[in-house]
Amino acid sequence: MYQFYVQTLDRDTADFQNQVMSHHYEEVKSVYLNMRGWRHDYHNHIQTMKAYLQLKQYTQLESYLNELEADLSSVDQLVKSGNLMMDAILNSKLSLAKEHQIEIHCKAVTPESLCISDIDICVMIGNLMDNAIEACDQIPPDKRRIRVYTDIVHQQFYLSVTNSANENISEDQKRYISEKRGNHGHGMKRVKLTVDKYDGYLNLKNEPGVFVSELMIPLN
């Protein structure tokens, strides 16, 4: 009976990890397809601007440049931490946050090689960022902010995600369980389990109008 329970739990965990990877992969692919598309059109943009310049249509040129600037800001690579998977998932989530009218601040420093698997990076960052974005969606746009910080501190990988939130945070949220049911709550539990897997430390805390998630994982 116990063996059956373990096998079922392992299968459920594997299914959830596959869902997480598939979900985040589609987000990452969307971001980078947009980047590739903009680069593909680069020469066309240059030719158009040259034509406006030669015809001395400066007002139209200025308008075109403003449109390009707005378009490029939506596909710009926001983070270059040094780690490919970290950059991919962070860029996709930060781009999603911008679409939700969230002011973002990010400083990410990460080794090219980590002792943490790509799947586990996706689980931790993906779910923490999803929670932060959803929390921001519950408050007015002018108060929405997310700050992400990663670094190596005393031979440990450190990650913090700070987001603005409602003044009152539920006790359930403190216990790593979201007010939502299903995959969202499961996702937060997976963050805790993933951190424990690496003998790391996870801390969730709330201050007035702010929720902070931070974790540390030894780089042994």
FISEBA-225016 format. One record per atom (N, C-alpha, C): z, x, y; atom name. Coordinates in nm, 2 decimals. Example, Ala and Ser with C-alpha at 12.3 -4.5 7.8 and 13.67 -1.06 7.14 Angstrom:
<atoms>
(atom (0.78 1.32 -0.57) N)
(atom (0.78 1.23 -0.45) CA)
(atom (0.78 1.32 -0.33) C)
(atom (0.71 1.28 -0.22) N)
(atom (0.71 1.37 -0.11) CA)
(atom (0.79 1.29 0.00) C)
</atoms>
This chain:
<atoms>
(atom (0.00 0.08 -0.12) N)
(atom (0.00 0.00 0.00) CA)
(atom (0.00 0.09 0.13) C)
(atom (0.09 0.19 0.12) N)
(atom (0.09 0.28 0.24) CA)
(atom (-0.04 0.35 0.26) C)
(atom (-0.10 0.40 0.15) N)
(atom (-0.23 0.47 0.16) CA)
(atom (-0.34 0.38 0.22) C)
(atom (-0.33 0.25 0.18) N)
(atom (-0.43 0.15 0.23) CA)
(atom (-0.41 0.14 0.38) C)
(atom (-0.28 0.13 0.43) N)
(atom (-0.25 0.12 0.57) CA)
(atom (-0.30 0.24 0.65) C)
(atom (-0.28 0.36 0.59) N)
(atom (-0.32 0.48 0.66) CA)
(atom (-0.48 0.48 0.67) C)
(atom (-0.54 0.45 0.56) N)
(atom (-0.69 0.45 0.56) CA)
(atom (-0.74 0.34 0.67) C)
(atom (-0.68 0.23 0.67) N)
(atom (-0.72 0.13 0.77) CA)
(atom (-0.70 0.17 0.91) C)
(atom (-0.58 0.24 0.94) N)
(atom (-0.55 0.29 1.07) CA)
(atom (-0.65 0.40 1.11) C)
(atom (-0.68 0.49 1.01) N)
(atom (-0.78 0.59 1.04) CA)
(atom (-0.92 0.53 1.07) C)
(atom (-0.96 0.43 1.00) N)
(atom (-1.09 0.37 1.02) CA)
(atom (-1.09 0.30 1.16) C)
(atom (-0.98 0.23 1.19) N)
(atom (-0.97 0.17 1.32) CA)
(atom (-0.98 0.27 1.44) C)
(atom (-0.91 0.38 1.42) N)
(atom (-0.91 0.48 1.52) CA)
(atom (-1.05 0.54 1.53) C)
(atom (-1.12 0.57 1.42) N)
(atom (-1.25 0.63 1.43) CA)
(atom (-1.35 0.53 1.49) C)
(atom (-1.33 0.40 1.46) N)
(atom (-1.42 0.30 1.53) CA)
(atom (-1.40 0.30 1.68) C)
(atom (-1.27 0.30 1.72) N)
(atom (-1.24 0.30 1.86) CA)
(atom (-1.30 0.42 1.93) C)
(atom (-1.28 0.54 1.87) N)
(atom (-1.33 0.66 1.93) CA)
(atom (-1.49 0.65 1.94) C)
(atom (-1.55 0.60 1.84) N)
(atom (-1.70 0.58 1.85) CA)
(atom (-1.73 0.49 1.97) C)
(atom (-1.66 0.38 1.99) N)
(atom (-1.68 0.29 2.10) CA)
(atom (-1.66 0.36 2.23) C)
(atom (-1.56 0.44 2.24) N)
(atom (-1.53 0.52 2.36) CA)
(atom (-1.64 0.61 2.39) C)
(atom (-1.68 0.69 2.29) N)
(atom (-1.79 0.79 2.32) CA)
(atom (-1.92 0.72 2.35) C)
(atom (-1.95 0.61 2.29) N)
(atom (-2.08 0.53 2.32) CA)
(atom (-2.07 0.48 2.46) C)
(atom (-1.96 0.42 2.50) N)
(atom (-1.94 0.36 2.63) CA)
(atom (-1.96 0.47 2.74) C)
(atom (-1.89 0.58 2.72) N)
(atom (-1.89 0.69 2.83) CA)
(atom (-2.03 0.76 2.82) C)
(atom (-2.09 0.77 2.71) N)
(atom (-2.22 0.83 2.70) CA)
(atom (-2.32 0.76 2.78) C)
(atom (-2.32 0.62 2.77) N)
(atom (-2.41 0.54 2.85) CA)
(atom (-2.39 0.56 3.00) C)
(atom (-2.26 0.57 3.04) N)
(atom (-2.23 0.60 3.18) CA)
(atom (-2.29 0.73 3.23) C)
(atom (-2.26 0.83 3.15) N)
(atom (-2.31 0.97 3.18) CA)
(atom (-2.46 0.97 3.19) C)
(atom (-2.52 0.91 3.09) N)
(atom (-2.67 0.91 3.08) CA)
(atom (-2.73 0.85 3.21) C)
(atom (-2.67 0.74 3.25) N)
(atom (-2.72 0.67 3.37) CA)
(atom (-2.71 0.76 3.49) C)
(atom (-2.60 0.83 3.51) N)
(atom (-2.58 0.92 3.63) CA)
(atom (-2.69 1.03 3.62) C)
(atom (-2.71 1.09 3.51) N)
(atom (-2.80 1.20 3.51) CA)
(atom (-2.95 1.16 3.51) C)
(atom (-2.98 1.04 3.46) N)
(atom (-3.11 0.99 3.47) CA)
(atom (-3.15 0.96 3.62) C)
(atom (-3.05 0.91 3.69) N)
(atom (-3.07 0.90 3.84) CA)
(atom (-3.09 1.03 3.91) C)
(atom (-3.02 1.13 3.87) N)
(atom (-3.04 1.26 3.93) CA)
(atom (-3.17 1.32 3.89) C)
(atom (-3.22 1.30 3.77) N)
(atom (-3.35 1.35 3.73) CA)
(atom (-3.46 1.28 3.80) C)
(atom (-3.44 1.15 3.82) N)
(atom (-3.54 1.07 3.89) CA)
(atom (-3.56 1.11 4.03) C)
(atom (-3.44 1.14 4.10) N)
(atom (-3.45 1.18 4.24) CA)
(atom (-3.52 1.32 4.25) C)
(atom (-3.49 1.41 4.16) N)
(atom (-3.56 1.54 4.16) CA)
(atom (-3.70 1.53 4.13) C)
(atom (-3.74 1.44 4.04) N)
(atom (-3.88 1.42 4.01) CA)
(atom (-3.96 1.37 4.14) C)
(atom (-3.90 1.30 4.22) N)
(atom (-3.96 1.25 4.34) CA)
(atom (-3.95 1.34 4.46) C)
(atom (-3.89 1.46 4.44) N)
(atom (-3.86 1.55 4.55) CA)
(atom (-3.99 1.59 4.63) C)
(atom (-4.10 1.63 4.56) N)
(atom (-4.22 1.67 4.63) CA)
(atom (-4.29 1.55 4.70) C)
(atom (-4.28 1.43 4.65) N)
(atom (-4.33 1.31 4.72) CA)
(atom (-4.25 1.29 4.85) C)
(atom (-4.12 1.31 4.84) N)
(atom (-4.04 1.30 4.97) CA)
(atom (-4.09 1.40 5.07) C)
(atom (-4.11 1.52 5.03) N)
(atom (-4.15 1.63 5.12) CA)
(atom (-4.28 1.60 5.18) C)
(atom (-4.38 1.55 5.11) N)
(atom (-4.51 1.52 5.16) CA)
(atom (-4.50 1.40 5.26) C)
(atom (-4.42 1.31 5.23) N)
(atom (-4.40 1.19 5.32) CA)
(atom (-4.34 1.24 5.45) C)
(atom (-4.24 1.32 5.45) N)
(atom (-4.18 1.37 5.57) CA)
(atom (-4.27 1.46 5.65) C)
(atom (-4.36 1.54 5.58) N)
(atom (-4.46 1.62 5.65) CA)
(atom (-4.56 1.53 5.73) C)
(atom (-4.59 1.42 5.66) N)
(atom (-4.69 1.33 5.72) CA)
(atom (-4.63 1.27 5.85) C)
(atom (-4.51 1.23 5.84) N)
(atom (-4.44 1.17 5.96) CA)
(atom (-4.44 1.27 6.07) C)
(atom (-4.41 1.40 6.04) N)
(atom (-4.39 1.51 6.14) CA)
(atom (-4.53 1.54 6.20) C)
(atom (-4.64 1.54 6.12) N)
(atom (-4.77 1.57 6.18) CA)
(atom (-4.82 1.46 6.27) C)
(atom (-4.78 1.34 6.24) N)
(atom (-4.82 1.23 6.32) CA)
(atom (-4.72 1.20 6.44) C)
(atom (-4.62 1.29 6.44) N)
(atom (-4.52 1.28 6.55) CA)
(atom (-4.45 1.14 6.55) C)
(atom (-4.43 1.09 6.43) N)
(atom (-4.36 0.96 6.42) CA)
(atom (-4.21 0.99 6.39) C)
(atom (-4.15 1.04 6.49) N)
(atom (-4.01 1.09 6.47) CA)
(atom (-3.91 0.98 6.44) C)
(atom (-3.93 0.86 6.49) N)
(atom (-3.84 0.75 6.46) CA)
(atom (-3.84 0.72 6.32) C)
(atom (-3.97 0.71 6.27) N)
(atom (-3.98 0.67 6.12) CA)
(atom (-3.93 0.79 6.03) C)
(atom (-3.95 0.91 6.08) N)
(atom (-3.90 1.03 6.00) CA)
(atom (-3.75 1.02 5.99) C)
(atom (-3.68 0.99 6.11) N)
(atom (-3.54 0.98 6.11) CA)
(atom (-3.49 0.87 6.02) C)
(atom (-3.55 0.76 6.02) N)
(atom (-3.52 0.65 5.93) CA)
(atom (-3.53 0.68 5.79) C)
(atom (-3.64 0.75 5.75) N)
(atom (-3.67 0.80 5.62) CA)
(atom (-3.56 0.89 5.57) C)
(atom (-3.52 0.99 5.65) N)
(atom (-3.42 1.08 5.62) CA)
(atom (-3.29 1.02 5.60) C)
(atom (-3.26 0.92 5.68) N)
(atom (-3.13 0.84 5.66) CA)
(atom (-3.13 0.77 5.52) C)
(atom (-3.24 0.71 5.49) N)
(atom (-3.25 0.65 5.36) CA)
(atom (-3.24 0.74 5.24) C)
(atom (-3.30 0.86 5.26) N)
(atom (-3.28 0.97 5.15) CA)
(atom (-3.14 1.01 5.14) C)
(atom (-3.07 1.03 5.25) N)
(atom (-2.93 1.07 5.25) CA)
(atom (-2.85 0.97 5.18) C)
(atom (-2.87 0.84 5.20) N)
(atom (-2.79 0.74 5.13) CA)
(atom (-2.82 0.74 4.99) C)
(atom (-2.95 0.75 4.95) N)
(atom (-2.99 0.75 4.81) CA)
(atom (-2.93 0.87 4.74) C)
(atom (-2.93 0.99 4.80) N)
(atom (-2.89 1.11 4.73) CA)
(atom (-2.74 1.11 4.71) C)
(atom (-2.67 1.05 4.81) N)
(atom (-2.52 1.05 4.80) CA)
(atom (-2.47 0.97 4.67) C)
(atom (-2.56 0.88 4.63) N)
(atom (-2.52 0.79 4.51) CA)
(atom (-2.55 0.87 4.38) C)
(atom (-2.62 0.98 4.38) N)
(atom (-2.65 1.05 4.25) CA)
(atom (-2.61 1.19 4.26) C)
(atom (-2.55 1.23 4.37) N)
(atom (-2.50 1.37 4.38) CA)
(atom (-2.40 1.40 4.28) C)
(atom (-2.40 1.53 4.23) N)
(atom (-2.30 1.57 4.13) CA)
(atom (-2.18 1.60 4.21) C)
(atom (-2.07 1.52 4.19) N)
(atom (-1.95 1.53 4.27) CA)
(atom (-1.86 1.64 4.23) C)
(atom (-1.86 1.68 4.10) N)
(atom (-1.77 1.78 4.04) CA)
(atom (-1.84 1.89 3.97) C)
(atom (-1.80 2.01 3.99) N)
(atom (-1.85 2.13 3.91) CA)
(atom (-1.72 2.21 3.88) C)
(atom (-1.66 2.17 3.77) N)
(atom (-1.53 2.23 3.73) CA)
(atom (-1.54 2.36 3.65) C)
(atom (-1.66 2.38 3.59) N)
(atom (-1.68 2.49 3.50) CA)
(atom (-1.69 2.45 3.35) C)
(atom (-1.65 2.33 3.32) N)
(atom (-1.66 2.28 3.18) CA)
(atom (-1.76 2.16 3.18) C)
(atom (-1.86 2.18 3.09) N)
(atom (-1.97 2.08 3.08) CA)
(atom (-1.92 1.94 3.06) C)
(atom (-1.84 1.92 2.95) N)
(atom (-1.79 1.78 2.92) CA)
(atom (-1.70 1.72 3.03) C)
(atom (-1.62 1.81 3.08) N)
(atom (-1.53 1.76 3.19) CA)
(atom (-1.61 1.72 3.31) C)
(atom (-1.72 1.79 3.34) N)
(atom (-1.80 1.76 3.46) CA)
(atom (-1.88 1.63 3.43) C)
(atom (-1.93 1.61 3.31) N)
(atom (-2.01 1.49 3.27) CA)
(atom (-1.92 1.37 3.29) C)
(atom (-1.80 1.36 3.23) N)
(atom (-1.72 1.24 3.23) CA)
(atom (-1.67 1.22 3.37) C)
(atom (-1.62 1.32 3.44) N)
(atom (-1.57 1.31 3.57) CA)
(atom (-1.68 1.26 3.67) C)
(atom (-1.80 1.32 3.66) N)
(atom (-1.90 1.27 3.75) CA)
(atom (-1.94 1.13 3.73) C)
(atom (-1.94 1.09 3.60) N)
(atom (-1.98 0.95 3.58) CA)
(atom (-1.87 0.85 3.63) C)
(atom (-1.75 0.89 3.61) N)
(atom (-1.64 0.80 3.65) CA)
(atom (-1.62 0.80 3.80) C)
(atom (-1.64 0.91 3.87) N)
(atom (-1.63 0.92 4.01) CA)
(atom (-1.75 0.84 4.08) C)
(atom (-1.86 0.85 4.02) N)
(atom (-1.98 0.77 4.07) CA)
(atom (-1.95 0.62 4.06) C)
(atom (-1.89 0.59 3.94) N)
(atom (-1.85 0.44 3.92) CA)
(atom (-1.75 0.40 4.03) C)
(atom (-1.65 0.49 4.06) N)
(atom (-1.55 0.46 4.16) CA)
(atom (-1.62 0.44 4.30) C)
(atom (-1.72 0.52 4.33) N)
(atom (-1.78 0.50 4.46) CA)
(atom (-1.86 0.36 4.46) C)
(atom (-1.91 0.32 4.35) N)
(atom (-1.98 0.19 4.35) CA)
(atom (-1.88 0.08 4.37) C)
(atom (-1.75 0.10 4.34) N)
(atom (-1.64 0.01 4.36) CA)
(atom (-1.58 0.02 4.50) C)
(atom (-1.64 0.09 4.59) N)
(atom (-1.59 0.11 4.72) CA)
(atom (-1.46 0.18 4.73) C)
(atom (-1.44 0.28 4.64) N)
(atom (-1.32 0.35 4.63) CA)
(atom (-1.33 0.49 4.70) C)
(atom (-1.25 0.53 4.79) N)
(atom (-1.25 0.66 4.85) CA)
(atom (-1.20 0.76 4.74) C)
(atom (-1.27 0.87 4.72) N)
(atom (-1.23 0.96 4.61) CA)
(atom (-1.21 1.10 4.67) C)
(atom (-1.11 1.17 4.60) N)
(atom (-1.08 1.31 4.63) CA)
(atom (-1.07 1.38 4.50) C)
(atom (-1.14 1.48 4.48) N)
(atom (-1.13 1.55 4.35) CA)
(atom (-1.14 1.70 4.36) C)
(atom (-1.05 1.77 4.30) N)
(atom (-1.05 1.91 4.29) CA)
(atom (-1.03 1.95 4.14) C)
(atom (-1.13 2.00 4.08) N)
(atom (-1.13 2.03 3.93) CA)
(atom (-1.16 2.17 3.90) C)
(atom (-1.07 2.24 3.84) N)
(atom (-1.09 2.37 3.79) CA)
(atom (-1.06 2.37 3.64) C)
(atom (-1.16 2.40 3.56) N)
(atom (-1.14 2.39 3.41) CA)
(atom (-1.22 2.51 3.35) C)
(atom (-1.16 2.57 3.24) N)
(atom (-1.23 2.68 3.17) CA)
(atom (-1.35 2.62 3.10) C)
(atom (-1.45 2.71 3.09) N)
(atom (-1.57 2.67 3.02) CA)
(atom (-1.54 2.62 2.88) C)
(atom (-1.44 2.69 2.81) N)
(atom (-1.40 2.65 2.68) CA)
(atom (-1.26 2.61 2.67) C)
(atom (-1.23 2.49 2.61) N)
(atom (-1.10 2.44 2.60) CA)
(atom (-1.06 2.42 2.45) C)
(atom (-0.93 2.42 2.42) N)
(atom (-0.89 2.39 2.29) CA)
(atom (-0.89 2.24 2.26) C)
(atom (-0.94 2.16 2.36) N)
(atom (-0.94 2.02 2.35) CA)
(atom (-1.08 1.97 2.31) C)
(atom (-1.10 1.89 2.21) N)
(atom (-1.23 1.84 2.17) CA)
(atom (-1.29 1.76 2.27) C)
(atom (-1.43 1.75 2.27) N)
(atom (-1.50 1.67 2.36) CA)
(atom (-1.46 1.52 2.35) C)
(atom (-1.44 1.47 2.23) N)
(atom (-1.40 1.33 2.21) CA)
(atom (-1.27 1.31 2.28) C)
(atom (-1.17 1.40 2.27) N)
(atom (-1.04 1.38 2.33) CA)
(atom (-1.04 1.39 2.48) C)
(atom (-1.13 1.48 2.53) N)
(atom (-1.15 1.48 2.68) CA)
(atom (-1.20 1.35 2.73) C)
(atom (-1.30 1.29 2.66) N)
(atom (-1.35 1.16 2.69) CA)
(atom (-1.24 1.05 2.69) C)
(atom (-1.16 1.05 2.58) N)
(atom (-1.05 0.95 2.56) CA)
(atom (-0.95 0.96 2.68) C)
(atom (-0.91 1.08 2.71) N)
(atom (-0.80 1.09 2.81) CA)
(atom (-0.86 1.06 2.95) C)
(atom (-0.96 1.13 2.99) N)
(atom (-1.01 1.11 3.13) CA)
(atom (-1.08 0.98 3.15) C)
(atom (-1.15 0.93 3.05) N)
(atom (-1.22 0.81 3.06) CA)
(atom (-1.12 0.69 3.08) C)
(atom (-1.02 0.69 3.00) N)
(atom (-0.92 0.58 3.00) CA)
(atom (-0.84 0.58 3.13) C)
(atom (-0.79 0.70 3.17) N)
(atom (-0.71 0.71 3.29) CA)
(atom (-0.79 0.67 3.41) C)
(atom (-0.92 0.71 3.42) N)
(atom (-1.01 0.68 3.53) CA)
(atom (-1.04 0.53 3.53) C)
(atom (-1.06 0.47 3.41) N)
(atom (-1.09 0.33 3.40) CA)
(atom (-0.97 0.25 3.46) C)
(atom (-0.85 0.29 3.42) N)
(atom (-0.73 0.22 3.47) CA)
(atom (-0.71 0.23 3.62) C)
(atom (-0.74 0.35 3.67) N)
(atom (-0.73 0.38 3.81) CA)
(atom (-0.83 0.29 3.89) C)
(atom (-0.95 0.28 3.84) N)
(atom (-1.06 0.20 3.91) CA)
(atom (-1.02 0.05 3.90) C)
(atom (-0.97 0.00 3.79) N)
(atom (-0.93 -0.14 3.77) CA)
(atom (-0.81 -0.17 3.87) C)
(atom (-0.72 -0.07 3.88) N)
(atom (-0.61 -0.10 3.97) CA)
(atom (-0.65 -0.11 4.11) C)
(atom (-0.75 -0.02 4.15) N)
(atom (-0.80 -0.03 4.29) CA)
(atom (-0.88 -0.16 4.32) C)
(atom (-0.94 -0.21 4.21) N)
(atom (-1.01 -0.34 4.23) CA)
(atom (-0.92 -0.45 4.27) C)
(atom (-0.79 -0.44 4.25) N)
(atom (-0.70 -0.55 4.27) CA)
(atom (-0.65 -0.55 4.42) C)
(atom (-0.69 -0.45 4.50) N)
(atom (-0.65 -0.44 4.64) CA)
(atom (-0.76 -0.43 4.73) C)
(atom (-0.74 -0.45 4.86) N)
(atom (-0.86 -0.46 4.96) CA)
(atom (-0.93 -0.32 4.96) C)
(atom (-1.06 -0.33 4.98) N)
(atom (-1.15 -0.20 4.98) CA)
(atom (-1.10 -0.09 5.07) C)
(atom (-1.04 -0.13 5.19) N)
(atom (-1.00 -0.02 5.28) CA)
(atom (-0.88 0.05 5.23) C)
(atom (-0.81 0.01 5.13) N)
(atom (-0.69 0.07 5.07) CA)
(atom (-0.72 0.14 4.94) C)
(atom (-0.84 0.14 4.89) N)
(atom (-0.87 0.19 4.76) CA)
(atom (-0.89 0.34 4.76) C)
(atom (-0.81 0.41 4.69) N)
(atom (-0.82 0.56 4.69) CA)
(atom (-0.79 0.61 4.55) C)
(atom (-0.86 0.71 4.50) N)
(atom (-0.83 0.78 4.38) CA)
(atom (-0.84 0.93 4.41) C)
(atom (-0.73 1.00 4.36) N)
(atom (-0.73 1.15 4.37) CA)
(atom (-0.72 1.21 4.23) C)
(atom (-0.82 1.30 4.20) N)
(atom (-0.82 1.36 4.07) CA)
(atom (-0.80 1.51 4.09) C)
(atom (-0.71 1.57 4.01) N)
(atom (-0.68 1.71 4.02) CA)
(atom (-0.67 1.77 3.88) C)
(atom (-0.74 1.88 3.85) N)
(atom (-0.73 1.95 3.72) CA)
(atom (-0.72 2.10 3.75) C)
(atom (-0.64 2.17 3.67) N)
(atom (-0.62 2.31 3.69) CA)
(atom (-0.55 2.37 3.57) C)
(atom (-0.54 2.50 3.56) N)
(atom (-0.46 2.57 3.46) CA)
(atom (-0.33 2.61 3.52) C)
(atom (-0.22 2.56 3.47) N)
(atom (-0.09 2.59 3.53) CA)
(atom (0.00 2.65 3.42) C)
(atom (0.04 2.78 3.43) N)
(atom (0.13 2.84 3.33) CA)
(atom (0.07 2.82 3.19) C)
(atom (-0.05 2.86 3.17) N)
(atom (-0.12 2.86 3.04) CA)
(atom (-0.13 2.71 2.98) C)
(atom (-0.13 2.62 3.07) N)
(atom (-0.15 2.48 3.03) CA)
(atom (-0.25 2.41 3.11) C)
(atom (-0.33 2.32 3.04) N)
(atom (-0.43 2.24 3.11) CA)
(atom (-0.35 2.12 3.18) C)
(atom (-0.37 2.11 3.31) N)
(atom (-0.30 2.01 3.39) CA)
(atom (-0.40 1.91 3.45) C)
(atom (-0.38 1.78 3.43) N)
(atom (-0.46 1.68 3.49) CA)
(atom (-0.38 1.57 3.55) C)
(atom (-0.41 1.53 3.67) N)
(atom (-0.34 1.42 3.74) CA)
(atom (-0.45 1.33 3.80) C)
(atom (-0.42 1.20 3.78) N)
(atom (-0.50 1.09 3.84) CA)
(atom (-0.41 1.00 3.92) C)
(atom (-0.43 1.00 4.05) N)
(atom (-0.35 0.92 4.14) CA)
(atom (-0.43 0.81 4.20) C)
(atom (-0.38 0.69 4.20) N)
(atom (-0.46 0.58 4.25) CA)
(atom (-0.37 0.49 4.34) C)
(atom (-0.43 0.43 4.44) N)
(atom (-0.36 0.33 4.51) CA)
(atom (-0.35 0.20 4.43) C)
(atom (-0.24 0.13 4.44) N)
(atom (-0.22 0.01 4.36) CA)
(atom (-0.13 -0.09 4.43) C)
(atom (-0.11 -0.21 4.36) N)
(atom (-0.02 -0.31 4.42) CA)
(atom (0.12 -0.25 4.43) C)
(atom (0.20 -0.30 4.52) N)
(atom (0.33 -0.25 4.54) CA)
(atom (0.42 -0.25 4.42) C)
(atom (0.40 -0.35 4.33) N)
(atom (0.49 -0.37 4.22) CA)
(atom (0.41 -0.33 4.09) C)
(atom (0.46 -0.24 4.01) N)
(atom (0.40 -0.20 3.89) CA)
(atom (0.49 -0.25 3.77) C)
(atom (0.42 -0.32 3.68) N)
(atom (0.50 -0.38 3.57) CA)
(atom (0.56 -0.28 3.48) C)
(atom (0.67 -0.33 3.41) N)
(atom (0.74 -0.24 3.31) CA)
(atom (0.64 -0.21 3.20) C)
(atom (0.55 -0.30 3.16) N)
(atom (0.46 -0.27 3.06) CA)
(atom (0.37 -0.15 3.09) C)
(atom (0.33 -0.14 3.22) N)
(atom (0.25 -0.03 3.26) CA)
(atom (0.32 0.10 3.24) C)
(atom (0.45 0.10 3.27) N)
(atom (0.53 0.22 3.25) CA)
(atom (0.54 0.26 3.10) C)
(atom (0.53 0.16 3.01) N)
(atom (0.54 0.19 2.87) CA)
(atom (0.40 0.22 2.81) C)
(atom (0.30 0.26 2.89) N)
(atom (0.17 0.30 2.85) CA)
(atom (0.09 0.18 2.80) C)
(atom (0.13 0.06 2.83) N)
(atom (0.06 -0.05 2.79) CA)
(atom (0.01 -0.13 2.91) C)
(atom (-0.12 -0.16 2.91) N)
(atom (-0.17 -0.23 3.03) CA)
(atom (-0.14 -0.38 3.02) C)
(atom (-0.14 -0.45 3.13) N)
(atom (-0.12 -0.59 3.14) CA)
(atom (-0.24 -0.66 3.06) C)
(atom (-0.35 -0.59 3.05) N)
(atom (-0.46 -0.65 2.98) CA)
(atom (-0.44 -0.62 2.83) C)
(atom (-0.50 -0.71 2.75) N)
(atom (-0.50 -0.69 2.60) CA)
(atom (-0.63 -0.63 2.55) C)
(atom (-0.63 -0.60 2.42) N)
(atom (-0.75 -0.55 2.36) CA)
(atom (-0.77 -0.40 2.38) C)
(atom (-0.90 -0.36 2.40) N)
(atom (-0.94 -0.22 2.41) CA)
(atom (-0.87 -0.15 2.52) C)
(atom (-0.84 -0.22 2.63) N)
(atom (-0.78 -0.15 2.75) CA)
(atom (-0.65 -0.10 2.71) C)
(atom (-0.56 -0.19 2.66) N)
(atom (-0.43 -0.15 2.61) CA)
(atom (-0.43 -0.05 2.50) C)
(atom (-0.53 -0.06 2.41) N)
(atom (-0.55 0.03 2.30) CA)
(atom (-0.58 0.17 2.36) C)
(atom (-0.66 0.17 2.47) N)
(atom (-0.71 0.29 2.53) CA)
(atom (-0.59 0.37 2.58) C)
(atom (-0.50 0.30 2.65) N)
(atom (-0.38 0.38 2.70) CA)
(atom (-0.30 0.43 2.59) C)
(atom (-0.28 0.36 2.49) N)
(atom (-0.21 0.41 2.37) CA)
(atom (-0.28 0.54 2.32) C)
(atom (-0.41 0.53 2.31) N)
(atom (-0.49 0.65 2.26) CA)
(atom (-0.47 0.77 2.35) C)
(atom (-0.45 0.75 2.48) N)
(atom (-0.42 0.86 2.57) CA)
(atom (-0.29 0.93 2.53) C)
(atom (-0.19 0.85 2.51) N)
(atom (-0.06 0.90 2.46) CA)
(atom (-0.07 0.97 2.33) C)
(atom (-0.14 0.91 2.23) N)
(atom (-0.15 0.97 2.10) CA)
(atom (-0.23 1.10 2.11) C)
(atom (-0.33 1.10 2.19) N)
(atom (-0.41 1.23 2.20) CA)
(atom (-0.33 1.34 2.27) C)
(atom (-0.26 1.31 2.37) N)
(atom (-0.17 1.41 2.43) CA)
(atom (-0.07 1.46 2.33) C)
(atom (-0.01 1.37 2.25) N)
(atom (0.09 1.41 2.15) CA)
(atom (0.03 1.50 2.04) C)
(atom (-0.10 1.47 2.01) N)
(atom (-0.17 1.55 1.91) CA)
(atom (-0.18 1.70 1.95) C)
(atom (-0.18 1.73 2.08) N)
(atom (-0.18 1.87 2.12) CA)
(atom (-0.05 1.92 2.17) C)
(atom (0.06 1.85 2.13) N)
(atom (0.20 1.88 2.17) CA)
(atom (0.21 1.89 2.32) C)
(atom (0.14 1.80 2.39) N)
(atom (0.14 1.80 2.53) CA)
(atom (0.24 1.70 2.59) C)
(atom (0.23 1.68 2.72) N)
(atom (0.32 1.60 2.79) CA)
(atom (0.25 1.50 2.88) C)
(atom (0.29 1.37 2.87) N)
(atom (0.22 1.27 2.95) CA)
(atom (0.33 1.20 3.04) C)
(atom (0.31 1.18 3.17) N)
(atom (0.40 1.12 3.25) CA)
(atom (0.33 1.01 3.34) C)
(atom (0.37 0.89 3.34) N)
(atom (0.32 0.79 3.42) CA)
(atom (0.43 0.74 3.52) C)
(atom (0.40 0.74 3.64) N)
(atom (0.51 0.70 3.74) CA)
(atom (0.45 0.63 3.85) C)
(atom (0.53 0.54 3.91) N)
(atom (0.48 0.46 4.03) CA)
(atom (0.57 0.48 4.15) C)
(atom (0.51 0.49 4.26) N)
(atom (0.58 0.49 4.39) CA)
(atom (0.52 0.37 4.47) C)
(atom (0.58 0.34 4.58) N)
(atom (0.53 0.22 4.66) CA)
(atom (0.38 0.23 4.69) C)
(atom (0.30 0.14 4.63) N)
(atom (0.16 0.14 4.65) CA)
(atom (0.08 0.25 4.58) C)
(atom (0.14 0.33 4.50) N)
(atom (0.07 0.44 4.43) CA)
(atom (0.11 0.44 4.28) C)
(atom (0.01 0.47 4.20) N)
(atom (0.04 0.50 4.05) CA)
(atom (-0.02 0.63 4.02) C)
(atom (0.06 0.71 3.95) N)
(atom (0.03 0.85 3.91) CA)
(atom (0.03 0.87 3.76) C)
(atom (-0.08 0.92 3.70) N)
(atom (-0.08 0.96 3.56) CA)
(atom (-0.11 1.11 3.56) C)
(atom (-0.02 1.18 3.49) N)
(atom (-0.04 1.33 3.48) CA)
(atom (-0.01 1.37 3.34) C)
(atom (-0.08 1.47 3.30) N)
(atom (-0.06 1.53 3.16) CA)
(atom (-0.07 1.68 3.16) C)
(atom (-0.01 1.74 3.07) N)
(atom (-0.02 1.89 3.05) CA)
(atom (-0.04 1.91 2.90) C)
(atom (-0.13 2.00 2.87) N)
(atom (-0.16 2.04 2.73) CA)
(atom (-0.16 2.19 2.72) C)
(atom (-0.08 2.24 2.63) N)
(atom (-0.07 2.39 2.61) CA)
(atom (-0.21 2.44 2.56) C)
(atom (-0.25 2.56 2.62) N)
(atom (-0.38 2.62 2.58) CA)
(atom (-0.35 2.73 2.48) C)
(atom (-0.29 2.70 2.37) N)
(atom (-0.26 2.79 2.26) CA)
(atom (-0.37 2.80 2.16) C)
</atoms>
